[in-house]
Amino acid sequence: MLSKGRRPVNAPEPLFPLPHQGGEGPNLDLSMTLLAIFIALVFLHSLVSGRLERTVVTAPILFTTAGLLILLLLPDPSEPSSAP
């Protein structure tokens, strides 16, 4: 019988441990920022998609470019932050 919050000895480490599991867990601020950027991008795309149909810019190109820019501009979540 296991007590709450413990896992068997041979169990693998969770990929993204939740804060109550004793791990650091995912960076929720970064996750919320990425979600907000994605929702804003989908909204903006819906506003200009009619005009974009007549150009070479397609939805996959737009979202891939946005993903690359986000990758370059947002901090790396694997680096420890300086905030306490």
Secondary structure as GFF3:
##gff-version 3
##sequence-region A 1 84
A	DSSP	three_ten_helix	19	21	.	.	.	ID=ss1
A	DSSP	alpha_helix	28	52	.	.	.	ID=ss2
A	DSSP	alpha_helix	59	73	.	.	.	ID=ss3
###
